[in-house]
Amino acid sequence: MVENILHRRSLDASASQNALIGRVLREYIVPDLYPFAIGLGMVGPALLAHGTVEQQEEWLRPIASGTAVWCQMFSEPEAGSDLANVALSARQDGEEWLIEGQKTWTSRAMWADWAICLARTDPNQPKHKGLTMFAIPMEASGVEVRPLMQMNRDAHFSEVFISNARISDKWRIGEIGEGWRVAMTVLAHERAGGGSRGGGDGSARGSQLPSWIADIQTLNDLSSIQREDISAVYSHDTVSRWTSQRAADEARVSGAPGPAGSGAKLRTVRSYKGRARLSNLSAGAHGMLESGHGYIEVMTAPSMSIRGGTDEIQRNILGERVLGLPGEPRLDREAPWNESRKGLL
Ligand SMILES: Cc1cc2nc3c(=O)[nH]c(=O)nc-3n(C[C@H](O)[C@H](O)[C@H](O)COP(=O)(O)OP(=O)(O)OC[C@H]3O[C@@H](n4cnc5c(N)ncnc54)[C@H](O)[C@@H]3O)c2cc1C
């Protein structure tokens, strides 16, 4: 049955059918769709919102069928939380663009066929205005991927160095100077997805115990303190899933994800950390070893608060856009990027 559902997902499901399929998949342990998550969850929706008909025809079906893996080349050494500070440059040369610069923390770059890449096309404009979005084929000449090792020993993300790569103007996504708008669509979908790995983990299996609790239970007899701890994490986890569902439903109704995705991401991260801690503690001293139960999850947990925008940035978004608190001082908003940037150098 799960195979049928996965197959259906790669066909012509509508957005609401897709949401329903996602909900059913969460009930089962299914293959991990992590390599496809950027394409399915972020690039696909951004192409539907900003891509041309030709681009949708070229890219959407390979994304849906899993024949093309995409990565997201946004972050740079000086542009993470302050993403509008992106420096990677794209210079127009007739029908082509000349790309030069560095990206970092690019998950899946070593497997990707394509990258959605935010570039600076006009350094004389204020930082949010001189940006343009491109799709870059990862096998293009001048693109070099250097994998990095994380503290959980995962090597799924990389630095990407681009030197004199030439790409066609037909791979520009959105208008010149509109890159920030496209980036916001991509990020809103990323947050609404709550850093999802793209597959089910069996954690929503009706009346049965979620897999992570069953897992802990097989390791030892639970003390009353452990039961209490598990109940607290389970309650939070359940609320977290409802919050993500509400954010996704709101996004479907309004046509685009909004700041509710930031709340959903914060809760999802807290749930992940709680589950990782409990699984690891339940293994006792063995949990301190690399082979120990829950060790990898504990070592992965801090990165959950960073990827897709840090916890602090999600709280800023909620403060400003949901609670209506005064915005942060942003002194470099109107100045030309190449002048305001001098303060950083
Ligand atoms: C596992 C993992 C996978 C990733 N995958 C990708 C990817 O595929 N593609 C991609 O483009 N990027 C990716 N990233 C990068 C990620 O988006 C950035 O690391 C993140 O946005 C933070 O940027 P930074 O690392 O430059 O930290 P900085 O922005 O330098 O932040 C440093 C600290 O300062 C805090 N801070 C910064 N500004 C503010 C503020 N205004 N208010 C309050 N606190 C603030 C931050 O919260 C943080 O604690 C990934 C990161 C990780 C860890």
The ligand as an SDF file (V2000), in Angstrom:
LIG
                    3D

 53 58  0  0  0  0  0  0  0  0999 V2000
   22.6000   21.0000    9.0540 C   0  0  0  0  0  0  0  0  0  0  0  0
   22.5110   22.2920    8.2910 C   0  0  0  0  0  0  0  0  0  0  0  0
   22.0630   22.2710    6.9840 C   0  0  0  0  0  0  0  0  0  0  0  0
   22.0090   23.4590    6.2560 C   0  0  0  0  0  0  0  0  0  0  0  0
   21.6100   23.3920    4.9480 N   0  0  0  0  0  0  0  0  0  0  0  0
   21.6160   24.5220    4.2100 C   0  0  0  0  0  0  0  0  0  0  0  0
   21.2900   24.4700    2.8210 C   0  0  0  0  0  0  0  0  0  0  0  0
   20.9800   23.4110    2.2630 O   0  0  0  0  0  0  0  0  0  0  0  0
   21.3470   25.5980    2.0990 N   0  0  0  0  0  0  0  0  0  0  0  0
   21.6670   26.8060    2.6580 C   0  0  0  0  0  0  0  0  0  0  0  0
   21.6700   27.7980    1.9350 O   0  0  0  0  0  0  0  0  0  0  0  0
   21.9870   26.8960    3.9610 N   0  0  0  0  0  0  0  0  0  0  0  0
   21.9730   25.7860    4.7580 C   0  0  0  0  0  0  0  0  0  0  0  0
   22.3110   25.8520    6.0880 N   0  0  0  0  0  0  0  0  0  0  0  0
   22.7340   27.1340    6.6360 C   0  0  0  0  0  0  0  0  0  0  0  0
   21.7650   27.7760    7.6120 C   0  0  0  0  0  0  0  0  0  0  0  0
   20.6460   28.3030    6.9320 O   0  0  0  0  0  0  0  0  0  0  0  0
   22.5380   28.8720    8.3610 C   0  0  0  0  0  0  0  0  0  0  0  0
   23.5520   28.2170    9.1180 O   0  0  0  0  0  0  0  0  0  0  0  0
   21.6520   29.6820    9.2610 C   0  0  0  0  0  0  0  0  0  0  0  0
   20.7960   30.5020    8.5150 O   0  0  0  0  0  0  0  0  0  0  0  0
   22.4710   30.5630   10.2310 C   0  0  0  0  0  0  0  0  0  0  0  0
   23.4300   31.2970    9.5520 O   0  0  0  0  0  0  0  0  0  0  0  0
   24.9490   31.3080   10.0330 P   0  0  0  0  0  0  0  0  0  0  0  0
   25.4040   29.8940   10.2130 O   0  0  0  0  0  0  0  0  0  0  0  0
   25.7180   32.1890    9.1280 O   0  0  0  0  0  0  0  0  0  0  0  0
   24.9140   31.9420   11.4980 O   0  0  0  0  0  0  0  0  0  0  0  0
   24.8490   33.5110   11.8420 P   0  0  0  0  0  0  0  0  0  0  0  0
   23.8120   34.1560   10.9960 O   0  0  0  0  0  0  0  0  0  0  0  0
   26.2280   34.0710   11.8080 O   0  0  0  0  0  0  0  0  0  0  0  0
   24.2990   33.4820   13.3250 O   0  0  0  0  0  0  0  0  0  0  0  0
   25.1580   33.2580   14.4590 C   0  0  0  0  0  0  0  0  0  0  0  0
   24.3030   33.3890   15.7310 C   0  0  0  0  0  0  0  0  0  0  0  0
   23.7960   34.7440   15.8430 O   0  0  0  0  0  0  0  0  0  0  0  0
   22.3720   34.7150   15.9710 C   0  0  0  0  0  0  0  0  0  0  0  0
   21.7950   35.8580   15.2460 N   0  0  0  0  0  0  0  0  0  0  0  0
   22.1560   36.3010   14.0180 C   0  0  0  0  0  0  0  0  0  0  0  0
   21.3970   37.3470   13.6660 N   0  0  0  0  0  0  0  0  0  0  0  0
   20.5020   37.5450   14.6710 C   0  0  0  0  0  0  0  0  0  0  0  0
   19.4410   38.4580   14.8860 C   0  0  0  0  0  0  0  0  0  0  0  0
   19.1350   39.3870   13.9940 N   0  0  0  0  0  0  0  0  0  0  0  0
   18.7400   38.3750   16.0570 N   0  0  0  0  0  0  0  0  0  0  0  0
   19.0440   37.4330   16.9970 C   0  0  0  0  0  0  0  0  0  0  0  0
   20.0620   36.5300   16.8450 N   0  0  0  0  0  0  0  0  0  0  0  0
   20.7650   36.5850   15.6980 C   0  0  0  0  0  0  0  0  0  0  0  0
   21.9410   33.4160   15.3190 C   0  0  0  0  0  0  0  0  0  0  0  0
   20.6840   32.9920   15.8240 O   0  0  0  0  0  0  0  0  0  0  0  0
   23.0670   32.4760   15.7200 C   0  0  0  0  0  0  0  0  0  0  0  0
   22.8730   31.9880   17.0250 O   0  0  0  0  0  0  0  0  0  0  0  0
   22.3710   24.6910    6.8530 C   0  0  0  0  0  0  0  0  0  0  0  0
   22.8070   24.7120    8.1900 C   0  0  0  0  0  0  0  0  0  0  0  0
   22.8870   23.5310    8.9010 C   0  0  0  0  0  0  0  0  0  0  0  0
   23.3610   23.5770   10.3280 C   0  0  0  0  0  0  0  0  0  0  0  0
  1  2  1  0
  2  3  1  0
  2 52  2  0
  3  4  2  0
  4  5  1  0
  4 50  1  0
  5  6  2  0
  6  7  1  0
  6 13  1  0
  7  8  2  0
  7  9  1  0
  9 10  1  0
 10 11  2  0
 10 12  1  0
 12 13  2  0
 13 14  1  0
 14 15  1  0
 14 50  1  0
 15 16  1  0
 16 17  1  0
 16 18  1  0
 18 19  1  0
 18 20  1  0
 20 21  1  0
 20 22  1  0
 22 23  1  0
 23 24  1  0
 24 25  2  0
 24 26  1  0
 24 27  1  0
 27 28  1  0
 28 29  2  0
 28 30  1  0
 28 31  1  0
 31 32  1  0
 32 33  1  0
 33 34  1  0
 33 48  1  0
 34 35  1  0
 35 36  1  0
 35 46  1  0
 36 37  1  0
 36 45  1  0
 37 38  2  0
 38 39  1  0
 39 40  1  0
 39 45  2  0
 40 41  1  0
 40 42  2  0
 42 43  1  0
 43 44  2  0
 44 45  1  0
 46 47  1  0
 46 48  1  0
 48 49  1  0
 50 51  2  0
 51 52  1  0
 52 53  1  0
M  END
$$$$
